Amino acid sequence: MMLTSDISIGEAGVYALLGYAVVFFGLILLMCVVTAMGKYFAAKDTKMKAAASAAAQATAPAAPAAAPKKVAPGSAGELKLYDVEPKTAAMIMAIVANQMGKPLNELRFKSIKEVK
C-alpha cells in the first residue's frame, strides 16, 4: 500500500521557506561564532606578543651599537654574486637603474644569481 500526502502547493512553499530560514539562521549563527573566536584569539595573540616584547626588553642588557662598515660614498654595501661575472653584474645593475629611471647609488642590490 502506497501512502500519499495531501499537502497543497502553498503548504509545501511554507515548509520550504521555513527550511531555508532554519539553514540561513544556522549559517549566520556559525559565522558570528567564528568571527567572535577570531577576534578573541587575535586579541590574545596581541597581548602575548606585547608581553613577550616587554619581557625581552626588560631582560636584555643594553648592547653597544655595532659600528657600521666603511663603504665607498654612494655605495649601498656588500653585493653577493652567485655564478655571475662582476662585469655582467655591473651591466645588470646599470640596466635596472636605467629602466627604473633612478641613479645607481639610490638602489640597493643584495645579490645577483644566474638562473639556469
Secondary structure as UniProt FT lines:
FT   HELIX           9..59
FT   TURN            73..74
FT   STRAND          80..82
FT   HELIX           86..100
FT   HELIX           104..106
FT   STRAND          111..113
//
